[in-house]
Amino acid sequence: MNLNTHIVGVGGYLPERILSNEELSTMVDTSDAWIRERTGITQRHILAEDQQTSDLATAAAQQALDDAGISVHDIDALVVATTTPDMIFPSTASIVQYKLGGKDFPAWDIQAVCSGFVYGLAQVDGMMRSGMFKRVLLIGAESMSRIVDWTDRNTCVLFGDGAGAMVLEAKEEQGGMIGSVLHCDGSYRHLLMAEHKYEGNAPGKKVDFRVDAAGVAAVEMKGNEVFRVAVTKLSEVVGEVLEKYEMSKVDVDWLIPHQANIRILKATAKKMQMDEEQMAVTVDKHANTSSASVPLALNHLYRQGKFESGQVLLLEAFAGGFAWGANLIRWSK
Ligand code: COA
């Protein structure tokens, strides 16, 4: 039996609060003009104090389930790609399973920062083709506002919160996932990171773990170095995924890139010789929502009814690690 992984439901969620560039300019030494010109961002969504990543994930997942016309009881695995889990453990996926009212199916998180959804799609696709699961809920969800230093203008202007989700179903019909390529090069790990702060805690030490030893340091990034590598690697990976699956640039109808910076998006579209109208752009309104960015960008076009059956979508992302990758999909919904 030849199984293919089809997208049968799509959803997204953005928290209510919008933080504009103007408002941000009252907090750090920046300006709307600088942010727009250097990144394309005009605003970002910020989760409420009483919300957590699992809440954003649950809302996006419920919309994807509704879109697929099924309930959480029809799902047999749930995966959350996130860099900002509610807790160190249990996994955010197990919390989302509970919040959705599901039970008794496997749920786990994956961590590949902004490439988390692209990695997740590759992983889940492999498992579904092997017959392991029939229907999987894959979610990318982030509360980046919780791990940025709101006094650092180099990073705080770049990120936002949100979640995107897909229901995937293994079917014998042709279409759906064509395939993926993934990469990681840990020699770049120091250029983009957020450290855990466990120092001070060891056997025999009497530290107040909650006050002195635990925590996450804010995002640190060498922006212009990340930018240079991202443009090069993304342009390579889109070529690589097409070559691997014996397709060419003209076969791609829609480019769904990770939304970090409009200049990076435009560079990849140029490499693909694609019109900018064929590319999902949400960075202006969402900023960089890390692992949520690709599914939210896809959801944005989907809600406008843009995709036609048989069209080819190319998803790509670049992340801390550095970890990057791409997925090719033949739309079949
Ligand atoms: N407002 C005003 N000025 C700012 C600023 C801000 N928010 N942030 C930085 N600057 C200043 C810097 O201090 C620097 O000033 P200096 O020249 O006096 O030192 C100047 O702007 C240029 O900084 P630079 O870092 O060279 O700018 P850039 O053109 O590379 O743009 C980024 C910065 C972060 C927008 C860009 O490098 C980027 O998008 N990088 C990639 C991010 C990314 O892809 N992440 C991906 C994986 S998630």
Residues whose N, C-alpha, C, O or C-beta is under 5 A from the ligand:
A	BS01	COA	D29 T30 S31 W34 R38 T39 C114 R153 N154 V157 G223 N224 V226 F227 A230 A260 N261 F318 A319 G320
